[in-house]
Amino acid sequence: MTSSDARFAVSVGGTGLILAGAASAAFALAGVKAYGRKGILVPALVGLMLNGAFIAMAVLD
């Protein structure tokens, strides 16, 4: 495996984790209506904001 192959693999893996985190946060926010705010709302919002920041940094880089 060359250095460029390794960088590509890390980029794809990191992007996948960021997108999975954003999807998980959105899924948790969708569950607030069914399960209530307690214990779900704040972690879901924080996760969504952090993943949004990561996506913004990647796009603006």
C-alpha positions as CSV (number, residue, x, y, z in Angstrom):
1,M,0.0,0.0,0.0
2,T,1.4,3.3,-1.0
3,S,1.2,6.5,1.0
4,S,-1.4,8.0,-1.3
5,D,-3.5,4.8,-1.0
6,A,-3.3,5.1,2.8
7,R,-4.3,8.7,2.7
8,F,-7.3,7.9,0.5
9,A,-8.4,5.1,2.9
10,V,-8.1,7.3,5.9
11,S,-10.1,10.1,4.1
12,V,-12.9,7.7,3.1
13,G,-13.0,6.2,6.6
14,G,-13.1,9.6,8.3
15,T,-15.8,10.9,6.0
16,G,-17.8,7.8,6.6
17,L,-17.6,8.2,10.4
18,I,-18.5,11.9,10.2
19,L,-21.6,11.1,8.0
20,A,-22.6,8.2,10.3
21,G,-22.4,10.6,13.3
22,A,-24.5,13.2,11.6
23,A,-27.1,10.5,10.6
24,S,-27.1,9.2,14.2
25,A,-27.7,12.6,15.6
26,A,-30.5,13.3,13.1
27,F,-32.1,9.9,14.0
28,A,-31.8,10.7,17.7
29,L,-33.5,14.1,17.1
30,A,-36.3,12.3,15.3
31,G,-36.9,10.1,18.3
32,V,-37.4,13.0,20.7
33,K,-41.0,13.2,19.8
34,A,-41.6,9.6,20.6
35,Y,-39.4,9.2,23.7
36,G,-39.2,12.7,25.2
37,R,-36.4,15.2,25.6
38,K,-34.8,13.8,28.7
39,G,-31.4,12.4,27.9
40,I,-31.8,12.6,24.1
41,L,-32.0,16.3,23.1
42,V,-28.7,17.7,24.3
43,P,-26.4,14.9,23.2
44,A,-28.2,14.8,19.8
45,L,-27.8,18.6,19.3
46,V,-24.2,18.5,20.4
47,G,-23.4,15.6,18.0
48,L,-25.1,17.3,15.2
49,M,-23.3,20.6,15.8
50,L,-19.9,18.8,16.1
51,N,-20.4,16.9,12.9
52,G,-21.7,20.0,11.1
53,A,-18.4,21.7,12.2
54,F,-16.3,18.8,10.9
55,I,-18.2,18.9,7.6
56,A,-17.8,22.7,7.3
57,M,-14.0,22.4,8.0
58,A,-13.7,19.7,5.3
59,V,-15.6,21.8,2.8
60,L,-13.8,25.0,3.5
61,D,-10.3,23.4,3.5
